[in-house]
Structures are given as structure tokens and as C-alpha cells.
Amino acid sequence: MKFLTKEDFFNSFKNQNYVEQLKQIPQKFNAVHNEETKTSEITIYGVIGTSWWNDSFSAADIDEALKAAGDNDIIINLNSPGGDAFDGISIFNRLKRHNGKITIHVDGWACSAASIIAMAADELIMELGSMFMIHEASNVIWGTKTDMRKEADVLEALEEGIINIYMTKTNLSREDVRAKVDAETWFSANKAVEYGFADKANGVDSNNENKPQNAVLTVEDKRGILNELQGILKPNNQNEEPSEPQPQKVTAKRKGFFF
């Protein structure tokens, strides 16, 4: 049996549009503990799972960081294309057992196994422009038809467990989650919040309260703007008596010109 390589992993994505960007995510793992504020900040960037590649990190690294954190609240900065599914599941379960509050910020990407880790958050915050992706479990094998059938059974069982994890946060039905996993679905920050995977999208107000609002102009406002324009466009003739009323002062309700 041949197991997945790093290149196999990226090639398994149905949507290849983001692969080159995902490959460029720097590998970084560190933990900083602050006993004064009783918080521990953990950075998880890059590929997950040392069982695959030497330059990645594993559930064991998270376990050591959480032991050092004690009962501190945990803040995780996450940016990962994913990696080993079982390491992702192990990290999810280890975080869920932690006594302190778990806040996870998706700084860029939470794909594949990283999306599993994200589900451990008591508060999952999608940062501006970040994305969240779920897809089918995969592996590369060679062997007999019996080997392939056994591997398919393992992948199906693995996916059922992963869907169980997604169901701890999402407001979608299990059938909908299964369909999105099968299709490989990429969620914007807004969509991740809409479907309940995330709790908040930073920099985006779902009620549009922070977005510029077009001013609603009254008839009086419009008449004032028209009179201003007529005064600007009218030829300068000193001998001509104005046949129209002089331009009115614009009321304070006018917010500006809109094109």
C-alpha cells in the first residue's frame, strides 16, 4: 500500500485554483504562555501531521503546548491547508478536553484537517478574507481489489467521524454536510458564519451596520441638487434676468453626490 505524499495531498483537491497559494503557507508552530493574563497563544501555520512530512507538526506538539498552558484560556492563530486527518481529529479532541476557553482565529485558510481543528473552538473567528474548506478523505493505494475495498471502507468510516465533528457546530443537516464534503466546498468568511461553522467574521457585519449606506434623498433634496446644477451649467449672462428661482440652499440631510 502506498500512502499519500505531500504532492498527492495537494493534487487531491478538486479545486486547484488555490493550491499554489496553499503551498506557500510558511510552516510555523509555537506557543506563548502569559501567566498574568492566564492566556496562552498558539500559532498553527502550515501542514498538519508529522506522520506524513518532516516539516509539519503533530497532535503531540499540541498536547505539550496545552500541558504547559495549564488552565489558561487558549487563543489559536490558524492558517493551514490541512494534512493528516487523524492528527486533525486528535488535536480537535485534545482541545475539547482543555479546561480553558478556546478561541480560534482563522488568519487565512482552514482547509481539510485544519477545518476539523477549527471545530474545537468555543469561539471560531474568521478573519477578513479568510476561507474554510471541507472535502472527502483521501489516500493513494495500490494492490488488489480487496485492498482497495478495505481502504474505501476505512475512508467512509473516517468521513462519518469527521461529519460528526462538523455537526457539533454547523446548523446544516447531516445530509447537507455530507453533500458539501463530497463536493469539496470552499466557504467565505460570511458563508462559514451563515452555516454555523464559525461564530464571527471579523471586519464583516452580517447586518450591514458597518457598511456605507446610500443616503435616501427627499424630493426637497433632489430639487436643491437640480437647482445647484442649473446654476453651475447656466451661461454667464449679466443682462439676462433669471427665469427660474435662485438656487436653494441644500438641506443638511444631503450626504453627497452619488454616481
N, C-alpha and C positions, 0 to 999 in steps of 0.2 A: 504494500500500500504506500502510495506517495502522498505526503502531507503538503498542505498549502505553503507556498513560498510568498515572500513579500510581493513579488510581481504578480503571482497568481491572485493574490488578495485584491489588488487594485484592478486587475483585469476582470474580476468577477462582478464589478459594478456595472449594472445595465446602462446607467447614465455615465458616460465617460467625460462629460463636459468639465468636471471639476477635479479630475484625477491629478493633473499636473500641479494644481494648487495644493491638493491634499498631500502630495508627496513632499512639498516644500515646508510643511509644518515642522518647526525645529523640535528636536527631542529634548524635553526638559521635565524633570521631576524634582521637586524639593518641598520641604515643609518648614515653616517658621512658626514657632510657638511663643505666644505672648501671655505670660502669667498674670500681668497686671489687668489686661482686658479679658482674660480667660477665653481667648480665641486662638485658633491655630489655622493658618492659611496654607493650603496645599495647592501647588501648581501641577497639573496633569496635562502636558502637551506631548503630542506625538503618538506613536504606535503603542498599543497595549498588549502585553503578554510576552515574557521572556522565553516562553516555550517555543516561540516562533523565531524571534530575531534578537541578536545580542544587544542591539542598541535600544531596546524597548524597556519597559518596566512591568512589574507584575503585581498581583494581589499581595504578595509577601511584602513589597515595598509600602503599600497602603497600610497593611497590618502594623508594621513597625512604626509608621508615622502616627497612627491612631493610638497606639500604646503610649507613645511619647506625649500625645496630646492630653492624656488623662480624660477628664470630663469636660474639657474645653468645647465650646461651640466650634464648628468646623466651617471654614469658607474655602470652597474649591474653585479654582480657575481652570476651566476645561476647554481644550482645543485639540480634538483628536479625530483621525479618520476611522478609528476603531482598531480591530486586531483580533486577538483570541477571545472567542465568545465566552469560554469558561472562566477566563480571568476576569472578564467583564462581569459575569454573574457573581463570582467570588467577591469582587470589590463591592458590588451592589449589596450583597448580604452583610459584608463586614461593616459597611457604612450604616446600614439599617440597625445594626446592633449597638451602635455607638450611643452613649447617653446624651451627649450634647446635640444642639440643633445643627442640622446640615443645610448649608446654603450653597448652591452650585450656580456659578456664573458661566454660561456658555459664551466664551470670548470670540469664537469663530465657528468651529464645527463640532457637532456631537453626532457622529455617524457610527452606524454598526454597533460594535461593542461599547463605544462611548455613549450611545443613546441608552444603553442598559444602565450604565453607571449613573447617568443623569436622573434616572427614575428613583434613585435613593434620596433625592433632595426633599427636605421638608419645604424648601422654597427653591424652585428652579427658575432662574432669571435668564432670559435670552437677551443678550446684548445687541445693540443696534447692528443690523446687517448679518447677524449670525444665522446658522441653519442647523436643522435637526433631520437625521435620515434613519429610516428603518428599512431592512431588507431581509431576504431569505438567508439562512445559514448556508455556508458552502464549504466544500473541501474538494481536493483533487485526489482521485484514486486510480489505481489500475489493478486489474485482477479479474477474477471470474465473475460470472453473473451473480453468484451467491454473495461474493464480496460487495458488489455494488448494491444489491438489495439490502444487505445488512447496513451499509452506510446510509442508504436512504431512510431506513427505519430510525437510525440514530439522529439524522438531521431533522426528521419530523418530530421526534420526541424533544430534541433541543429547542426547536421553534415553539412547541407548545409551552415549554417552560419560560421562554422569552416573552411570549404573548401574555402569560400570567403576570409577568413583571410589568409590562406596559399597562395592563388592566388595573394596576394599583393606582394609576394616576389619570388615565385618559377618560373622557366622557363618551367615547365611541363604543359601539357594541363590539363584542368579540369577533363577529363576522366581518365587520368593517376593518378592524385592526388586522385580521388575517389577510384580507384583500389588499390592504396597503403594504403589508410585509411582502406578499407575493409579487406585488407590482414594483417594489422598491420605490418608496415615496420620500421625497425631499420636502421639508416644511420650512417656510419662512418663520421668522420670529413670531409674527402675528398668528400664523396658522397653528404653530405649536401651542400657543396660548388658547386659541379658539377650540382646539380639540382636547385641551386639558392635559397635554403632556407637560407643558410649562405653566408657571403661575403668573409670570410677568414678562413683558417685553420692554426693556429699558429704552427710553427715548421715543417710544411709540405709545400714544394714548388711544386705546381702543374706542373711547367715546369722542375722539377728535377734539378734546378740550385744548390740547396744546398746538393744534394745527391752526394756521392763519385762517380766519373766517372772512368770506366775501361780505362786504358791507351791503346791507339792504337799503337801497336808495328810495326815499319817498318821492312823490310827484313834485313836491317843492324843491327837493334836492336836484332832481333831474332838470327842472326849469331853470334853476340857478346855474347849473353847468352849461346848459344850452345858451343862456344869455351871456355867460363868460366867453364861450366860443364865438358867438356872434360879434362880440366886442373886439375879439382878437382878429377875426378874419375880415371885418368890415373895412373897406378902403378909407384911408385918412383924408376926409374931405371936410375942411373947416367951414365951408359955406352951406353944407347940406344939413338940414335940420333932421335930427333923429326921428324916424317914423316909428320906431319901436321904443318901448320903455328902456330906460337906462339899465345896465346890468345890475342885478340884485346881488347883495352880499350873500355868500354861501353860508348856510347854517352850519353849526358846529357838528351836526350829525354826519356830514360827509367825511368819509375816511380817506379819500384819494381817488385818483383815476385808475380804472380797471380796464385792461385790454384783453 
